[in-house]
Amino acid sequence: MDKYKFIEGFTLTELLVGILFTTVTASAIISGSIYVKKTLNNIRYKELAYEKLKAHTELWKGKIASRDIPSNLSDCEEDVCLKENNDEECIFSATELCYDMLSVNTGNSNASRWELTTSIKWENTSQGERDLNFYVIQMEF
């Protein structure tokens, strides 16, 4: 019976405390990685929206510069696809892509100018609806 007296191991309390620390650490790592993934996705979505809005603004600046002014000075497109997968299915879309033009009073100048405001709205994974706006004044050539 004396030979079992020297065998030592973990007690149930030590085992439970070790499991508790491991669980807390694992949950912290998992929640941190989920937060990072959401943040990176939101950054990617904002970058896609920025690029689409920049292209949309350049399109309308070109139309104003070439005096191709539409009769409707304000318009919005809904559900604009920003990213497609390999099967050409939309995986991320903007809820709204708009432009608004207003003629600028140039006074004595012969160069006519237009105020152009473009905006885009999209849904973020955790922050709800976000928007981005550009404002430029473009001269006709």
Sequence and secondary structure as in RCSB ss.txt:
>XXXX:A:sequence
MDKYKFIEGFTLTELLVGILFTTVTASAIISGSIYVKKTLNNIRYKELAYEKLKAHTELWKGKIASRDIPSNLSD
CEEDVCLKENNDEECIFSATELCYDMLSVNTGNSNASRWELTTSIKWENTSQGERDLNFYVIQMEF
>XXXX:A:secstr
 GGGTT     HHHHHHHHHHHHHHHHHHHHHHHHHHHHHHHHHHHHHHHHHHHHHHHHHHHHHHTT   S SEE
EEEEEEEEE TTS EEEEEEEEEEEEEEE  TT S  EEEEEEEEEEEETTTEEEEEEEEEEEE  
